[in-house]
Amino acid sequence: MPRPHHDNTRKRKTCPRSEDTETEIHCVKEKRYKSSEHEKPSKNCYTIECCDEKLIKSQQNLQSLIDCKRQLEDELDKSLDDIKCINSRIGDLECRLEKLMAAQAAQECQNRMKNEICMIKEERKKTEQDLQHYRRKLREKLERLKRCAGKDDNECN
């Protein structure tokens, strides 16, 4: 079949038929005929052998395309498997991230609680110091009251 961009219709002549053998005669471009078995058949060959060769080449090309298609399908299947694996890994990583974020939130909460505990301990320490101070004052007052029991207020002050 001629290529679409070539116009071979004006140059082509029909192949003359030979009585003795068809394999010797081949049509060739530019209005010439060749009758040698040593030369390759041209694009415009219409003998049975030439058509058989073209058919065999077409079948080989078709088989090559089928093999290529299978290979591409295999690669596509492998790529789809890889995508599934990647999606699974992404899911695992998202799960780990959620756990890490929860752990981070728990750590932050724990740190806040530690800070609050430290503040409470400081308040308790200050309160204990205040209590000791008040106890000392109360003891002093109690001792003064014991000393001053039954005495005049002027003497105790």
Residue pairs with C-beta under 8 A, 6 or more apart in sequence:
2 8
2 9
2 43
2 44
8 29
8 44
11 29
11 30
11 31
12 27
12 29
12 44
13 27
13 31
14 27
15 25
15 26
15 27
15 33
15 46
15 47
16 25
16 33
17 25
18 24
18 25
18 35
22 47
22 48
22 49
23 37
23 47
23 49
24 35
24 36
24 37
25 33
25 35
25 47
26 33
26 34
26 35
26 39
26 41
26 42
26 45
26 47
26 50
27 33
27 42
27 44
27 45
27 46
28 34
28 42
28 44
29 42
29 43
29 44
34 42
41 47
41 49
41 50
41 53
45 51
45 54
144 156
147 156
148 155
148 156
